[in-house]
Amino acid sequence: MLGEEAGPGRGFGEGSNGPQSLSFPKVMEEEFQFLLCQGCRKEPRNPKLLSCLHTLCANCLEENKPVGQCPICRAPIPQASGIPDQDNLLFANLQAKLSTYQKIVKGNDLVCDNRGQEGQFWCSDCEEFLCVKCFETHQRYLKRESHEAKAVRDLKVGSAREFLVGSRKLSNLSCPNPTHANQMLR
């Protein structure tokens, strides 16, 4: 996790019992502290956005006493369960991108999503790793549509901030509700 309890070099995703942990450099941990739950200071699996604009994890909201109030500022939470329906999609999206970046830095599981071979390129528009053959096809057909796949080796030497800026686009924020499949936020 990114939080203080996580310790140096710890980041997203711990394994089967907790959030997934990837190792982040200390500077990166400090830069992305805002992604942590404002209650427990851990990485939230399903960050919830409260009407007061605090972001908390489901665990903190379930343990929240008195129910119906933000544990940070005591603003009312209108849902009877005390757990808002609104996910913090921005935080969840950033967490996913940072997890991808960490995968690239570590070089783990970089597999072409189409052919199962070593992924040597990353397209932030397609959100896929590409092998050399798929990259050539990608460049032939999708470069015209402003897709820019980058070499994994180049992304490894860049910072997390550069990775996030390079992958910024509105269409990445799609609704996680299964009944709204493939719908973009508006």
Backbone as ProteinMPNN parsed JSONL, in Angstrom:
{"seq_chain_A": "MLGEEAGPGRGFGEGSNGPQSLSFPKVMEEEFQFLLCQGCRKEPRNPKLLSCLHTLCANCLEENKPVGQCPICRAPIPQASGIPDQDNLLFANLQAKLSTYQKIVKGNDLVCDNRGQEGQFWCSDCEEFLCVKCFETHQRYLKRESHEAKAVRDLKVGSAREFLVGSRKLSNLSCPNPTHANQMLR", "coords_chain_A": {"N_chain_A": [[0.821, -1.174, 0.0], [0.255, 2.369, -0.281], [0.394, 3.859, 2.014], [1.397, 5.106, 5.295], [1.548, 2.928, 7.031], [2.343, 1.012, 5.325], [5.058, 0.993, 4.874], [8.473, 1.449, 3.724], [8.984, 1.307, 0.212], [6.688, -0.114, -0.389], [3.619, -0.663, -2.121], [0.837, -0.652, -4.286], [-1.317, -3.433, -3.906], [-1.406, -6.429, -2.086], [-1.788, -9.23, -2.118], [-3.75, -12.234, -1.682], [-5.231, -11.784, 0.683], [-5.419, -9.058, 1.171], [-5.428, -5.665, -0.179], [-4.008, -5.418, -3.43], [-0.49, -5.316, -3.734], [2.147, -3.425, -4.893], [5.545, -2.594, -5.331], [6.542, 0.647, -4.709], [8.676, 3.4, -5.379], [9.891, 5.549, -2.746], [9.545, 8.34, -3.22], [7.504, 8.315, -5.072], [5.483, 7.23, -3.525], [4.989, 9.336, -1.73], [4.128, 11.319, -3.488], [1.651, 10.395, -4.383], [-0.051, 10.199, -2.206], [-2.571, 11.245, -1.846], [-4.342, 9.441, -2.924], [-4.967, 7.607, -1.035], [-7.195, 6.113, 1.384], [-8.994, 8.368, 3.327], [-9.544, 7.808, 5.887], [-8.324, 5.338, 7.061], [-5.854, 5.531, 5.846], [-4.929, 3.748, 3.944], [-4.643, 2.022, 0.776], [-7.61, 2.229, -0.953], [-9.75, -0.371, -2.068], [-12.177, -0.128, -3.384], [-12.816, 2.822, -3.78], [-14.911, 5.165, -2.221], [-16.795, 8.041, -2.887], [-17.77, 10.63, -0.941], [-20.484, 12.918, -0.26], [-19.4, 15.159, 0.905], [-17.003, 15.282, -0.271], [-14.881, 13.775, 0.693], [-12.876, 10.851, 0.431], [-13.269, 7.492, 1.051], [-12.579, 4.115, 2.104], [-14.469, 1.045, 1.801], [-14.291, -0.495, 4.153], [-13.712, 1.4, 6.211], [-16.055, 2.876, 6.055], [-17.935, 0.935, 6.724], [-17.251, 0.439, 9.358], [-17.814, 2.834, 10.434], [-18.966, 4.936, 12.925], [-20.963, 7.419, 14.312], [-23.337, 5.856, 12.157], [-24.095, 7.162, 8.974], [-22.784, 9.547, 8.97], [-19.965, 11.37, 7.832], [-16.839, 10.123, 8.737], [-14.693, 11.83, 8.91], [-15.38, 14.641, 8.711], [-17.918, 14.736, 9.742], [-20.101, 15.321, 8.149], [-23.389, 14.762, 6.777], [-24.239, 11.517, 5.476], [-26.192, 10.627, 2.929], [-27.272, 8.064, 2.227], [-29.026, 5.305, 3.565], [-27.626, 3.074, 4.47], [-25.221, 4.136, 5.123], [-23.124, 3.947, 3.457], [-22.012, 5.397, 0.622], [-23.325, 5.386, -2.747], [-21.787, 6.297, -4.78], [-18.884, 5.719, -6.501], [-15.429, 6.658, -6.346], [-14.366, 7.353, -9.164], [-12.24, 8.616, -10.424], [-10.086, 8.269, -8.625], [-9.99, 5.441, -8.585], [-9.363, 4.969, -11.258], [-6.838, 6.212, -11.482], [-5.413, 4.607, -9.675], [-5.476, 2.161, -11.054], [-3.99, 2.826, -13.336], [-1.517, 3.458, -12.152], [-0.881, 0.963, -11.142], [-0.503, -0.422, -13.515], [1.703, 0.984, -14.484], [3.565, 0.278, -12.515], [3.756, -2.449, -13.012], [5.054, -2.336, -15.454], [7.497, -1.139, -14.723], [8.538, -3.1, -13.001], [8.628, -5.183, -14.778], [7.043, -7.412, -14.804], [4.688, -9.839, -15.885], [4.226, -8.794, -18.482], [2.574, -9.201, -21.025], [1.528, -9.698, -24.311], [-1.689, -8.765, -25.118], [-3.069, -9.863, -27.205], [-1.65, -11.98, -28.487], [-0.297, -13.39, -26.545], [2.416, -13.326, -26.268], [5.645, -11.889, -25.324], [5.089, -8.662, -24.119], [6.162, -5.834, -25.544], [5.513, -3.286, -26.018], [3.315, -0.582, -25.082], [0.065, 0.561, -25.391], [-1.648, 3.316, -24.523], [-4.139, 4.194, -25.269], [-5.533, 1.924, -26.184], [-5.128, 0.48, -23.956], [-3.451, -1.773, -23.679], [-0.883, -4.269, -23.725], [1.52, -4.895, -26.219], [2.972, -7.21, -28.502], [5.846, -7.377, -30.704], [4.924, -7.976, -33.324], [2.132, -7.411, -33.148], [2.345, -4.741, -32.493], [3.38, -3.64, -34.855], [1.168, -4.028, -36.556], [-0.715, -2.553, -35.161], [0.395, 0.031, -35.361], [0.162, 0.409, -38.087], [-2.605, 0.494, -38.535], [-3.922, 1.904, -36.43], [-2.472, 4.167, -35.754], [-3.19, 6.252, -37.312], [-5.433, 7.099, -36.051], [-4.531, 8.528, -33.953], [-3.434, 6.891, -31.97], [-0.828, 6.129, -29.877], [1.495, 3.962, -29.361], [3.94, 3.052, -27.001], [7.326, 2.119, -26.4], [8.044, -0.321, -23.982], [10.511, -0.323, -22.674], [11.2, 2.38, -22.803], [9.219, 3.527, -21.25], [9.822, 2.468, -18.771], [12.015, 3.934, -17.845], [10.965, 6.395, -17.422], [9.068, 8.617, -15.26], [6.396, 8.0, -12.881], [4.557, 10.053, -12.971], [5.002, 11.073, -15.573], [4.133, 8.848, -17.019], [1.4, 8.827, -16.337], [0.573, 11.317, -17.399], [1.063, 10.831, -20.092], [-0.854, 8.93, -20.577], [-3.251, 10.121, -20.354], [-6.58, 10.63, -21.03], [-9.992, 11.232, -21.838], [-11.711, 9.113, -22.415], [-10.868, 6.993, -20.904], [-12.232, 6.897, -18.552], [-14.573, 5.0, -17.859], [-17.819, 3.798, -17.041], [-18.137, 1.715, -14.195], [-20.317, 0.14, -13.625], [-21.963, -2.817, -14.448], [-24.289, -2.812, -16.0], [-24.005, -0.624, -17.519], [-22.187, -1.052, -19.524], [-19.361, -0.265, -21.475], [-19.961, 2.453, -21.576], [-19.102, 5.823, -21.487], [-18.073, 8.216, -19.021], [-19.968, 11.149, -18.442]], "CA_chain_A": [[0.0, 0.0, 0.0], [0.996, 3.611, -0.328], [0.294, 4.563, 3.28], [2.475, 5.067, 6.271], [1.658, 1.576, 7.567], [2.872, 0.131, 4.301], [6.506, 0.901, 4.993], [9.189, 1.872, 2.534], [9.022, 0.406, -0.931], [5.455, -0.866, -0.554], [2.669, 0.076, -2.932], [-0.436, -1.285, -4.58], [-1.631, -4.854, -3.954], [-0.675, -7.311, -1.192], [-2.01, -10.658, -2.256], [-5.134, -12.691, -1.605], [-5.949, -11.327, 1.86], [-5.558, -7.611, 1.237], [-5.287, -4.997, -1.453], [-2.826, -5.824, -4.161], [0.623, -4.444, -3.392], [3.306, -3.348, -5.751], [6.555, -1.796, -4.681], [6.737, 1.966, -5.282], [9.736, 4.19, -4.763], [9.412, 6.442, -1.686], [9.098, 9.604, -3.801], [6.206, 8.071, -5.68], [4.535, 7.064, -2.431], [4.646, 10.654, -1.223], [3.425, 12.076, -4.527], [0.303, 9.891, -4.6], [-0.715, 9.987, -0.921], [-3.972, 11.656, -1.931], [-5.152, 8.305, -3.354], [-5.249, 6.747, 0.111], [-8.422, 6.333, 2.147], [-8.755, 9.447, 4.278], [-9.777, 7.28, 7.228], [-7.286, 4.407, 7.51], [-4.607, 5.855, 5.132], [-4.539, 2.617, 3.107], [-5.195, 2.09, -0.575], [-8.956, 1.66, -0.996], [-10.06, -1.241, -3.19], [-13.342, 0.43, -4.055], [-12.939, 4.106, -3.098], [-16.237, 5.789, -2.261], [-16.775, 9.497, -2.813], [-18.858, 11.134, -0.121], [-21.002, 14.216, -0.702], [-18.49, 16.182, 1.435], [-15.825, 15.108, -1.128], [-13.877, 12.881, 1.265], [-12.852, 9.525, -0.182], [-13.025, 6.478, 2.068], [-12.744, 2.727, 1.683], [-15.673, 0.391, 2.324], [-14.037, -0.912, 5.544], [-13.891, 2.552, 7.102], [-17.468, 3.248, 6.053], [-18.669, -0.102, 7.46], [-16.924, 0.595, 10.776], [-18.144, 4.209, 10.784], [-19.965, 5.195, 13.958], [-22.326, 6.991, 14.008], [-23.679, 5.604, 10.765], [-24.769, 8.291, 8.335], [-21.949, 10.736, 9.025], [-18.573, 11.217, 7.394], [-15.979, 10.011, 9.92], [-13.678, 12.89, 8.901], [-15.939, 15.965, 8.987], [-19.253, 14.534, 10.313], [-21.171, 15.718, 7.221], [-24.325, 13.645, 6.614], [-24.183, 10.609, 4.328], [-27.631, 10.452, 2.71], [-27.702, 6.669, 2.075], [-29.408, 4.689, 4.842], [-26.587, 2.126, 4.892], [-24.02, 4.866, 5.512], [-22.114, 3.746, 2.414], [-22.518, 6.043, -0.586], [-23.341, 4.619, -3.99], [-20.851, 6.91, -5.719], [-17.474, 5.346, -6.469], [-14.521, 7.705, -6.785], [-13.824, 6.785, -10.396], [-10.944, 9.221, -10.691], [-9.091, 7.571, -7.807], [-9.888, 4.058, -9.061], [-8.674, 5.019, -12.546], [-5.425, 6.495, -11.213], [-4.838, 3.413, -9.058], [-5.278, 1.168, -12.117], [-2.871, 3.278, -14.168], [-0.284, 3.305, -11.389], [-0.595, -0.477, -11.092], [0.066, -0.759, -14.829], [3.048, 1.558, -14.511], [4.431, -0.537, -11.67], [3.995, -3.687, -13.767], [6.064, -2.01, -16.47], [8.776, -0.91, -14.036], [9.029, -4.393, -12.514], [8.783, -6.104, -15.902], [6.26, -8.619, -14.528], [3.434, -10.081, -16.597], [4.073, -7.937, -19.653], [2.187, -10.165, -22.049], [0.679, -9.166, -25.371], [-3.079, -9.132, -24.874], [-3.618, -10.546, -28.38], [-0.935, -13.19, -28.891], [0.281, -14.08, -25.403], [3.876, -13.231, -26.29], [6.18, -10.8, -24.512], [4.624, -7.325, -24.459], [7.277, -4.897, -25.602], [4.952, -1.956, -26.23], [2.09, -0.283, -24.351], [-0.791, 1.585, -25.982], [-2.524, 3.834, -23.468], [-5.499, 4.316, -25.803], [-6.123, 0.575, -26.177], [-4.809, -0.082, -22.646], [-2.975, -3.131, -23.949], [0.502, -4.542, -24.065], [1.607, -5.407, -27.586], [4.234, -7.81, -28.93], [6.382, -6.673, -31.865], [4.047, -8.175, -34.478], [0.901, -6.654, -32.922], [2.719, -3.33, -32.54], [3.458, -3.254, -36.27], [-0.208, -3.943, -37.05], [-1.304, -1.416, -34.449], [0.9, 1.271, -35.957], [-0.35, 0.513, -39.447], [-4.043, 0.782, -38.586], [-4.458, 2.793, -35.402], [-1.707, 5.396, -35.606], [-3.99, 7.289, -37.98], [-6.438, 7.56, -35.093], [-3.764, 9.141, -32.868], [-2.945, 5.95, -30.957], [0.619, 6.152, -29.84], [2.067, 2.918, -28.516], [5.309, 3.384, -26.606], [8.154, 0.979, -26.009], [8.087, -0.571, -22.536], [11.832, 0.076, -22.172], [11.18, 3.834, -22.632], [8.32, 3.828, -20.129], [10.501, 2.062, -17.533], [12.941, 4.968, -17.383], [10.198, 7.596, -17.102], [8.442, 8.666, -13.938], [4.966, 7.679, -12.814], [3.849, 11.256, -13.434], [5.085, 11.085, -17.046], [3.262, 7.774, -17.503], [0.013, 9.276, -16.193], [0.326, 12.383, -18.374], [1.037, 10.196, -21.41], [-2.03, 8.066, -20.745], [-4.433, 10.923, -20.035], [-7.636, 10.79, -22.024], [-11.312, 11.165, -21.211], [-12.39, 7.841, -22.629], [-10.436, 6.003, -19.919], [-13.149, 6.887, -17.427], [-15.834, 4.361, -18.218], [-18.633, 3.453, -15.873], [-17.878, 0.345, -13.766], [-21.583, -0.571, -13.467], [-22.084, -3.764, -15.558], [-25.42, -2.481, -16.879], [-23.592, 0.523, -18.33], [-20.972, -1.506, -20.208], [-18.814, 0.537, -22.573], [-20.439, 3.826, -21.553], [-18.127, 6.752, -20.929], [-18.634, 9.183, -18.092], [-20.264, 12.461, -19.001]], "C_chain_A": [[0.866, 1.238, 0.0], [1.123, 4.279, 1.021], [1.477, 4.386, 4.192], [2.656, 3.665, 6.826], [2.347, 0.632, 6.58], [4.379, -0.024, 4.405], [7.182, 1.27, 3.69], [9.133, 0.817, 1.445], [7.764, -0.407, -1.126], [4.486, -0.017, -1.356], [1.412, -0.721, -3.122], [-0.356, -2.8, -4.517], [-0.841, -5.807, -3.086], [-0.85, -8.788, -1.415], [-3.464, -10.98, -2.004], [-5.898, -12.14, -0.412], [-6.178, -9.832, 1.903], [-5.455, -6.996, -0.129], [-4.004, -5.433, -2.135], [-1.709, -4.829, -3.907], [1.734, -4.552, -4.419], [4.286, -2.414, -5.075], [6.742, -0.469, -5.416], [7.921, 2.634, -4.616], [9.138, 5.184, -3.767], [8.873, 7.754, -2.25], [7.717, 9.438, -4.408], [5.144, 7.889, -4.614], [4.063, 8.419, -1.926], [3.812, 11.439, -2.227], [1.969, 11.65, -4.677], [-0.425, 9.548, -3.301], [-2.2, 10.33, -0.98], [-4.891, 10.513, -2.361], [-5.54, 7.384, -2.189], [-6.599, 7.094, 0.724], [-8.12, 7.404, 3.198], [-9.043, 9.023, 5.712], [-8.598, 6.462, 7.718], [-5.921, 4.646, 6.863], [-4.048, 4.665, 4.363], [-5.157, 2.79, 1.729], [-6.586, 1.457, -0.586], [-9.159, 0.815, -2.244], [-11.171, -0.66, -4.04], [-13.604, 1.796, -3.414], [-14.312, 4.735, -3.31], [-16.092, 7.289, -2.063], [-18.005, 9.961, -2.051], [-19.294, 12.501, -0.635], [-20.143, 15.369, -0.186], [-17.144, 16.177, 0.697], [-14.662, 14.382, -0.45], [-13.991, 11.538, 0.549], [-12.438, 8.518, 0.883], [-13.212, 5.09, 1.48], [-14.012, 2.145, 2.329], [-15.482, -0.029, 3.78], [-14.258, 0.235, 6.519], [-15.357, 2.956, 7.181], [-18.311, 2.225, 6.813], [-18.446, 0.025, 8.966], [-17.346, 1.964, 11.311], [-19.264, 4.29, 11.82], [-19.891, 6.679, 14.291], [-22.538, 6.849, 12.508], [-24.394, 6.835, 10.222], [-24.013, 9.596, 8.421], [-20.558, 10.408, 8.518], [-17.695, 11.141, 8.636], [-14.914, 11.108, 9.998], [-14.276, 14.217, 9.366], [-17.347, 15.933, 9.583], [-20.385, 15.067, 9.429], [-22.093, 14.522, 7.021], [-24.046, 12.828, 5.348], [-25.635, 10.216, 4.069], [-28.104, 9.001, 2.586], [-27.953, 6.058, 3.452], [-28.332, 3.745, 5.372], [-25.351, 2.836, 5.424], [-22.888, 4.695, 4.534], [-22.659, 4.341, 1.12], [-22.437, 5.135, -1.808], [-22.23, 5.074, -4.94], [-19.422, 6.421, -5.498], [-16.643, 6.559, -6.868], [-13.777, 7.155, -7.991], [-12.468, 7.375, -10.754], [-9.851, 8.498, -9.913], [-8.894, 6.142, -8.305], [-9.119, 3.998, -10.379], [-7.18, 5.275, -12.352], [-4.73, 5.289, -10.583], [-4.544, 2.351, -10.115], [-4.099, 1.549, -12.991], [-1.539, 3.127, -13.443], [0.1, 1.837, -11.241], [0.014, -0.942, -12.412], [1.489, -0.238, -14.926], [4.01, 0.701, -13.692], [4.743, -1.878, -12.326], [5.103, -3.477, -14.79], [7.426, -1.863, -15.819], [9.38, -2.229, -13.567], [9.296, -5.377, -13.644], [8.017, -7.4, -15.713], [4.998, -8.67, -15.375], [3.195, -9.121, -17.753], [3.821, -8.838, -20.853], [1.259, -9.489, -23.041], [-0.745, -9.679, -25.162], [-3.694, -9.901, -26.04], [-2.969, -11.903, -28.651], [-0.299, -13.955, -27.738], [1.798, -14.082, -25.384], [4.327, -12.048, -25.441], [5.683, -9.447, -25.017], [5.772, -6.347, -24.4], [6.818, -3.458, -25.807], [3.667, -1.818, -25.422], [1.334, 0.812, -25.1], [-1.756, 2.046, -24.898], [-3.951, 4.022, -23.971], [-6.218, 2.973, -25.762], [-6.028, -0.054, -24.783], [-4.412, -1.545, -22.774], [-1.465, -3.142, -24.131], [0.498, -5.199, -25.439], [2.969, -6.051, -27.812], [4.684, -7.049, -30.19], [5.434, -6.788, -33.059], [2.742, -7.37, -34.332], [1.173, -5.151, -32.954], [2.773, -2.85, -33.988], [2.064, -3.1, -36.871], [-0.911, -2.735, -36.439], [-0.89, -0.104, -35.109], [0.327, 1.482, -37.362], [-1.801, 1.002, -39.451], [-4.515, 1.836, -37.592], [-3.665, 4.077, -35.199], [-2.456, 6.552, -36.267], [-5.026, 7.873, -37.031], [-5.777, 8.1, -33.83], [-3.418, 8.193, -31.729], [-1.428, 5.988, -31.016], [1.116, 5.111, -28.855], [3.524, 3.275, -28.239], [6.029, 2.124, -26.176], [8.201, 0.886, -24.487], [9.424, -0.103, -21.969], [11.909, 1.593, -21.963], [10.309, 4.232, -21.451], [8.969, 3.497, -18.798], [11.383, 3.17, -16.977], [12.229, 6.27, -17.039], [9.588, 7.506, -15.715], [6.975, 8.26, -14.029], [4.147, 8.857, -13.322], [3.856, 11.325, -14.96], [4.177, 10.02, -17.642], [1.8, 8.21, -17.452], [-0.331, 10.371, -17.202], [0.212, 11.789, -19.779], [-0.19, 9.338, -21.646], [-3.328, 8.806, -20.454], [-5.365, 11.01, -21.241], [-8.979, 10.591, -21.341], [-11.939, 9.795, -21.322], [-11.953, 6.759, -21.656], [-11.393, 5.905, -18.739], [-14.482, 6.308, -17.869], [-16.535, 3.913, -16.945], [-18.397, 1.991, -15.487], [-19.153, -0.488, -13.577], [-21.786, -1.503, -14.658], [-23.26, -3.467, -16.5], [-25.118, -1.293, -17.78], [-22.339, 0.185, -19.139], [-20.636, -0.603, -21.391], [-19.367, 1.949, -22.638], [-19.394, 4.702, -20.877], [-18.836, 7.711, -19.99], [-18.873, 10.493, -18.809], [-20.922, 13.319, -17.958]], "O_chain_A": [[2.069, 1.166, 0.251], [1.917, 5.211, 1.154], [2.415, 3.638, 3.914], [3.786, 3.241, 7.072], [2.867, -0.415, 6.966], [4.918, -1.075, 4.055], [6.521, 1.39, 2.658], [9.219, -0.384, 1.702], [7.755, -1.317, -1.955], [4.525, 1.212, -1.283], [0.964, -1.404, -2.201], [0.595, -3.386, -5.034], [0.349, -5.982, -3.347], [-0.045, -9.554, -0.887], [-4.323, -10.103, -2.099], [-7.122, -12.034, -0.483], [-7.068, -9.377, 2.621], [-5.399, -7.705, -1.134], [-3.027, -5.777, -1.471], [-1.951, -3.623, -3.869], [2.191, -5.644, -4.759], [3.881, -1.529, -4.321], [7.062, -0.455, -6.604], [8.146, 2.454, -3.42], [7.996, 5.613, -3.933], [7.835, 8.232, -1.792], [6.862, 10.314, -4.276], [4.014, 8.349, -4.783], [2.867, 8.625, -1.718], [2.884, 12.149, -1.841], [1.131, 12.465, -5.062], [-1.317, 8.7, -3.296], [-2.998, 9.759, -0.236], [-6.105, 10.607, -2.181], [-6.359, 6.48, -2.359], [-7.082, 8.219, 0.6], [-7.095, 7.339, 3.877], [-8.813, 9.79, 6.647], [-7.939, 6.843, 8.685], [-4.932, 4.038, 7.274], [-2.839, 4.573, 4.151], [-6.069, 3.593, 1.536], [-6.729, 0.278, -0.265], [-8.79, 1.223, -3.345], [-11.111, -0.695, -5.269], [-14.511, 1.924, -2.592], [-14.805, 4.823, -4.435], [-15.36, 7.746, -1.185], [-19.138, 9.716, -2.466], [-18.552, 13.162, -1.362], [-20.152, 16.45, -0.775], [-16.257, 16.974, 1.006], [-13.553, 14.382, -0.986], [-15.074, 11.143, 0.117], [-11.402, 8.666, 1.531], [-13.913, 4.912, 0.485], [-14.545, 2.705, 3.287], [-16.42, 0.071, 4.57], [-14.919, 0.061, 7.543], [-15.846, 3.334, 8.245], [-19.286, 2.589, 7.47], [-19.349, -0.251, 9.756], [-17.243, 2.22, 12.51], [-20.363, 3.777, 11.61], [-18.788, 7.164, 14.541], [-21.999, 7.611, 11.706], [-25.191, 7.466, 10.917], [-24.517, 10.639, 8.003], [-20.039, 9.315, 8.744], [-17.79, 12.006, 9.506], [-14.297, 11.293, 11.047], [-13.762, 14.847, 10.289], [-17.91, 16.982, 9.895], [-21.506, 15.246, 9.904], [-21.638, 13.38, 7.087], [-23.673, 13.365, 4.305], [-26.249, 9.545, 4.898], [-29.282, 8.744, 2.832], [-27.182, 6.272, 4.387], [-28.148, 3.628, 6.584], [-24.522, 2.223, 6.096], [-21.801, 5.233, 4.743], [-23.651, 3.852, 0.58], [-21.594, 4.241, -1.888], [-21.791, 4.311, -5.801], [-18.823, 6.671, -4.452], [-17.102, 7.398, -7.643], [-12.702, 6.569, -7.863], [-11.631, 6.684, -11.335], [-8.81, 8.153, -10.473], [-7.76, 5.681, -8.435], [-8.319, 3.087, -10.594], [-6.35, 4.625, -12.989], [-3.585, 4.986, -10.92], [-3.492, 1.712, -10.082], [-3.292, 0.692, -13.352], [-0.545, 2.718, -14.043], [1.286, 1.507, -11.218], [0.936, -1.757, -12.424], [2.381, -0.942, -15.397], [5.131, 0.43, -14.122], [5.859, -2.386, -12.211], [5.974, -4.328, -14.967], [8.411, -2.409, -16.317], [10.581, -2.457, -13.712], [10.097, -6.299, -13.491], [8.303, -8.39, -16.387], [4.322, -7.658, -15.557], [2.065, -8.683, -17.971], [4.74, -9.186, -21.595], [0.319, -8.793, -22.656], [-0.97, -10.884, -25.045], [-4.739, -10.53, -25.876], [-3.654, -12.863, -29.004], [0.193, -15.065, -27.939], [2.405, -14.771, -24.564], [3.506, -11.302, -24.908], [5.835, -9.122, -26.194], [6.298, -6.061, -23.324], [7.623, -2.527, -25.776], [3.008, -2.811, -25.114], [1.895, 1.864, -25.406], [-2.579, 1.269, -24.413], [-4.886, 4.009, -23.17], [-7.377, 2.896, -25.354], [-6.753, -0.999, -24.468], [-4.941, -2.423, -22.094], [-0.859, -2.185, -24.612], [-0.41, -5.958, -25.778], [3.994, -5.524, -27.379], [3.966, -6.175, -30.675], [5.171, -5.793, -33.735], [2.301, -6.725, -35.283], [0.324, -4.375, -33.395], [2.267, -1.775, -34.307], [1.806, -2.151, -37.611], [-1.613, -1.994, -37.128], [-1.724, 0.76, -35.38], [0.046, 2.612, -37.762], [-2.177, 1.83, -40.281], [-5.435, 2.594, -37.901], [-4.146, 4.991, -34.53], [-2.359, 7.697, -35.823], [-5.447, 9.018, -37.196], [-6.392, 8.125, -32.763], [-3.135, 8.65, -30.622], [-0.832, 5.89, -32.088], [1.152, 5.356, -27.649], [4.244, 3.738, -29.123], [5.424, 1.186, -25.657], [8.377, 1.889, -23.796], [9.457, 0.462, -20.876], [12.601, 2.054, -21.055], [10.633, 5.177, -20.73], [8.705, 4.164, -17.798], [11.484, 3.327, -15.76], [12.826, 7.156, -16.428], [9.595, 6.45, -15.083], [6.397, 8.188, -15.113], [3.154, 8.671, -14.025], [2.826, 11.605, -15.572], [3.521, 10.259, -18.656], [1.048, 7.991, -18.402], [-1.41, 10.352, -17.794], [-0.642, 12.203, -20.562], [-0.533, 9.046, -22.792], [-4.384, 8.187, -20.322], [-4.961, 11.418, -22.33], [-9.076, 9.851, -20.363], [-12.634, 9.359, -20.404], [-12.592, 5.71, -21.579], [-11.361, 4.921, -18.001], [-15.407, 7.045, -18.211], [-15.905, 3.684, -15.913], [-18.449, 1.113, -16.349], [-19.069, -1.702, -13.39], [-21.785, -1.029, -15.794], [-23.219, -3.836, -17.673], [-25.883, -0.989, -18.696], [-21.52, 1.065, -19.404], [-21.499, -0.233, -22.188], [-19.25, 2.593, -23.68], [-18.869, 4.354, -19.82], [-20.027, 7.985, -20.134], [-18.092, 10.901, -19.669], [-21.255, 14.473, -18.228]]}, "name": "protein", "num_of_chains": 1, "seq": "MLGEEAGPGRGFGEGSNGPQSLSFPKVMEEEFQFLLCQGCRKEPRNPKLLSCLHTLCANCLEENKPVGQCPICRAPIPQASGIPDQDNLLFANLQAKLSTYQKIVKGNDLVCDNRGQEGQFWCSDCEEFLCVKCFETHQRYLKRESHEAKAVRDLKVGSAREFLVGSRKLSNLSCPNPTHANQMLR"}
